[in-house]
């Protein structure tokens, strides 16, 4: 009997102590579920909105994008981005090579100046 009372008091105390943690976790989980429901509803409404907009403007189907390229980008946009990234990398490599060559030439000039200073 005493063991039962002690066990119940420990359980009651632990539930009071950790009750906020559990309720916070439940609230967070409910918030995440609500967020996912809202996002899926927004996507569905977004598709309806785009369809309505295309119907209102009477956009021909030949101007509508049927396939998307990599990462949801159109192919011309993706190719342009690849070109720009490659150009940036080439420019950085050229800058590093120029910096090394300039440093090499300056060290060579300083070395010659020291040699000329010692001779005279």
C-alpha positions in Angstrom: 0.0 0.0 0.0 2.8 2.4 0.9 4.7 1.5 -2.1 1.7 2.2 -4.3 1.3 5.6 -2.7 5.0 6.4 -3.1 4.9 5.3 -6.7 1.8 7.4 -7.4 3.4 10.5 -5.8 6.6 10.1 -7.8 4.6 9.7 -11.0 2.5 12.7 -10.1 5.6 14.8 -9.3 7.4 13.8 -12.5 4.3 14.6 -14.6 4.0 18.0 -13.0 7.8 18.6 -13.5 7.9 17.5 -17.1 4.4 18.5 -18.1 5.6 21.7 -19.7 8.1 19.9 -21.8 5.5 17.4 -23.1 2.9 20.1 -23.7 5.4 22.2 -25.6 6.3 19.3 -27.7 2.7 18.6 -28.5 2.1 22.3 -29.4 5.2 22.3 -31.6 4.0 19.1 -33.4 0.5 20.5 -33.9 2.1 23.7 -35.3 4.2 21.7 -37.7 1.1 19.7 -38.9 -0.8 23.0 -39.4 2.1 24.5 -41.3 2.3 21.5 -43.7 -1.5 21.6 -44.3 -1.3 25.3 -45.0 1.7 24.9 -47.4 -0.1 22.1 -49.3 -3.3 24.2 -49.5 -1.2 27.2 -50.8 0.4 25.0 -53.5 -3.0 23.8 -54.7 -4.4 27.3 -54.6 -1.3 28.5 -56.4 -1.9 26.1 -59.3 -5.6 27.2 -59.5 -4.5 30.8 -59.5 -2.0 30.3 -62.3 -4.6 28.5 -64.3 -7.1 31.2 -63.8 -4.6 33.9 -64.7 -3.6 32.1 -67.9 -7.3 31.7 -68.8 -8.0 35.4 -68.1 -5.1 36.6 -70.2 -5.9 34.0 -72.9 -2.3 32.9 -73.1 -1.8 30.4 -75.9 -0.6 26.9 -74.9 2.4 27.3 -77.2 3.8 30.0 -74.9 3.2 28.0 -71.8 6.2 26.1 -70.3 5.6 22.4 -70.5 8.9 21.1 -69.2 11.3 22.5 -66.7 15.0 22.0 -66.7 17.3 21.1 -63.9 16.3 22.5 -60.4 13.1 23.9 -61.9 14.9 26.4 -64.1 14.3 26.8 -67.8 17.2 25.5 -69.9 18.3 28.9 -71.2 18.4 30.2 -67.7 20.3 27.2 -66.4 22.9 27.4 -69.3 23.3 31.1 -68.6 24.0 30.5 -64.9 26.6 27.8 -65.8 28.3 30.2 -68.2 28.4 32.9 -65.5 29.8 30.6 -62.8 32.5 29.4 -65.2 33.4 33.0 -66.1 33.7 33.9 -62.4 36.0 30.9 -61.8 38.1 31.8 -64.8 38.4 35.4 -63.6 39.4 34.3 -60.1 42.1 32.0 -61.5 43.4 34.8 -63.7 43.6 37.1 -60.7 45.5 34.6 -58.7 48.0 33.9 -61.5 48.5 37.7 -62.1 49.1 38.2 -58.4 51.7 35.4 -58.2 53.5 36.7 -61.3 53.5 40.3 -60.0 54.9 39.0 -56.7 57.6 37.0 -58.5 58.6 40.1 -60.6 58.8 42.3 -57.5 61.0 39.8 -55.7 63.3 39.6 -58.8 63.6 43.4 -58.9 64.4 43.6 -55.2 67.0 40.8 -55.5 68.7 42.7 -58.4 68.6 45.9 -56.5 70.3 44.3 -53.5 73.0 42.8 -55.8 73.6 46.2 -57.4 73.8 47.8 -54.0 76.4 45.4 -52.8 78.6 45.8 -56.0 78.7 49.6 -55.8 
